[in-house]
Amino acid sequence: MDYFDHKLLGKYFRSKGTQIRGVVFALGRYIEYVVIEGEPNVDSMLEVFAIENGKAFVRVNDYLIEESEDYIEIRK
């Protein structure tokens, strides 16, 4: 796990749709993610909990709020 991957763990972002796979621009680069826990909806919070081979594994966690330092603002 490189420095970027370690920095991304525990971060979260708002889902733009209901897809379980996607690509987002976060922390200066594009990252591929896969939702493996929960069903994403528009505006669901997706939390990064594991990274393997450059792919982020996320879970739906709607208890998270945007006012945290771990929230990632995703470019549109």
KOLMI-480430 format. One record per residue (C-alpha): x, y, z; residue in three letters; residue number from 1. Coordinates in nm, 3 decimals. Layout:
+---------+---------+---------+-----+-----+
!      xx !      yy !      zz !  aa !   i !
+---------+---------+---------+-----+-----+
!       X !       Y !       Z ! ALA ! NUM !
...
+---------+---------+---------+-----+-----+
//
This chain:
+---------+---------+---------+-----+-----+
!      xx !      yy !      zz !  aa !   i !
+---------+---------+---------+-----+-----+
!   0.000 !   0.000 !   0.000 ! MET !   1 !
!   0.150 !   0.332 !  -0.102 ! ASP !   2 !
!   0.118 !   0.668 !   0.071 ! TYR !   3 !
!  -0.184 !   0.775 !  -0.138 ! PHE !   4 !
!  -0.370 !   0.453 !  -0.060 ! ASP !   5 !
!  -0.303 !   0.490 !   0.312 ! HIS !   6 !
!  -0.426 !   0.851 !   0.300 ! LYS !   7 !
!  -0.751 !   0.744 !   0.127 ! LEU !   8 !
!  -0.850 !   0.482 !   0.388 ! LEU !   9 !
!  -1.139 !   0.600 !   0.604 ! GLY !  10 !
!  -1.230 !   0.883 !   0.367 ! LYS !  11 !
!  -1.579 !   0.901 !   0.221 ! TYR !  12 !
!  -1.773 !   1.075 !  -0.050 ! PHE !  13 !
!  -2.129 !   1.120 !  -0.174 ! ARG !  14 !
!  -2.255 !   0.883 !  -0.443 ! SER !  15 !
!  -2.374 !   1.041 !  -0.767 ! LYS !  16 !
!  -2.592 !   0.745 !  -0.867 ! GLY !  17 !
!  -2.689 !   0.386 !  -0.797 ! THR !  18 !
!  -2.397 !   0.214 !  -0.970 ! GLN !  19 !
!  -2.184 !  -0.029 !  -0.769 ! ILE !  20 !
!  -1.872 !   0.053 !  -0.973 ! ARG !  21 !
!  -1.734 !   0.389 !  -1.063 ! GLY !  22 !
!  -1.441 !   0.624 !  -1.095 ! VAL !  23 !
!  -1.399 !   0.940 !  -0.892 ! VAL !  24 !
!  -1.136 !   1.212 !  -0.881 ! PHE !  25 !
!  -1.009 !   1.222 !  -0.524 ! ALA !  26 !
!  -0.697 !   1.364 !  -0.363 ! LEU !  27 !
!  -0.544 !   1.462 !  -0.694 ! GLY !  28 !
!  -0.599 !   1.150 !  -0.903 ! ARG !  29 !
!  -0.867 !   0.922 !  -1.042 ! TYR !  30 !
!  -0.954 !   0.618 !  -0.834 ! ILE !  31 !
!  -1.172 !   0.323 !  -0.928 ! GLU !  32 !
!  -1.411 !   0.206 !  -0.659 ! TYR !  33 !
!  -1.643 !  -0.089 !  -0.601 ! VAL !  34 !
!  -1.932 !  -0.091 !  -0.351 ! VAL !  35 !
!  -1.920 !  -0.426 !  -0.173 ! ILE !  36 !
!  -2.137 !  -0.351 !   0.132 ! GLU !  37 !
!  -2.484 !  -0.203 !   0.095 ! GLY !  38 !
!  -2.690 !  -0.069 !  -0.193 ! GLU !  39 !
!  -2.591 !   0.280 !  -0.310 ! PRO !  40 !
!  -2.856 !   0.539 !  -0.388 ! ASN !  41 !
!  -2.817 !   0.892 !  -0.518 ! VAL !  42 !
!  -2.646 !   1.094 !  -0.239 ! ASP !  43 !
!  -2.550 !   0.788 !  -0.030 ! SER !  44 !
!  -2.226 !   0.826 !   0.163 ! MET !  45 !
!  -1.963 !   0.579 !   0.041 ! LEU !  46 !
!  -1.678 !   0.503 !   0.284 ! GLU !  47 !
!  -1.342 !   0.364 !   0.169 ! VAL !  48 !
!  -1.243 !   0.077 !   0.397 ! PHE !  49 !
!  -0.996 !  -0.124 !   0.187 ! ALA !  50 !
!  -0.770 !  -0.076 !  -0.113 ! ILE !  51 !
!  -0.624 !  -0.353 !  -0.324 ! GLU !  52 !
!  -0.427 !  -0.318 !  -0.647 ! ASN !  53 !
!  -0.524 !   0.048 !  -0.677 ! GLY !  54 !
!  -0.898 !  -0.023 !  -0.646 ! LYS !  55 !
!  -1.093 !   0.117 !  -0.351 ! ALA !  56 !
!  -1.353 !  -0.101 !  -0.183 ! PHE !  57 !
!  -1.632 !   0.104 !  -0.029 ! VAL !  58 !
!  -1.941 !   0.052 !   0.182 ! ARG !  59 !
!  -2.259 !   0.251 !   0.215 ! VAL !  60 !
!  -2.255 !   0.440 !   0.547 ! ASN !  61 !
!  -2.530 !   0.701 !   0.559 ! ASP !  62 !
!  -2.448 !   0.789 !   0.921 ! TYR !  63 !
!  -2.150 !   0.995 !   0.801 ! LEU !  64 !
!  -2.184 !   1.370 !   0.757 ! ILE !  65 !
!  -2.017 !   1.618 !   0.523 ! GLU !  66 !
!  -1.879 !   1.836 !   0.803 ! GLU !  67 !
!  -1.596 !   1.594 !   0.883 ! SER !  68 !
!  -1.234 !   1.634 !   0.773 ! GLU !  69 !
!  -1.258 !   1.284 !   0.618 ! ASP !  70 !
!  -1.525 !   1.394 !   0.366 ! TYR !  71 !
!  -1.393 !   1.419 !   0.009 ! ILE !  72 !
!  -1.555 !   1.673 !  -0.220 ! GLU !  73 !
!  -1.583 !   1.499 !  -0.558 ! ILE !  74 !
!  -1.546 !   1.694 !  -0.881 ! ARG !  75 !
!  -1.841 !   1.678 !  -1.116 ! LYS !  76 !
+---------+---------+---------+-----+-----+
//
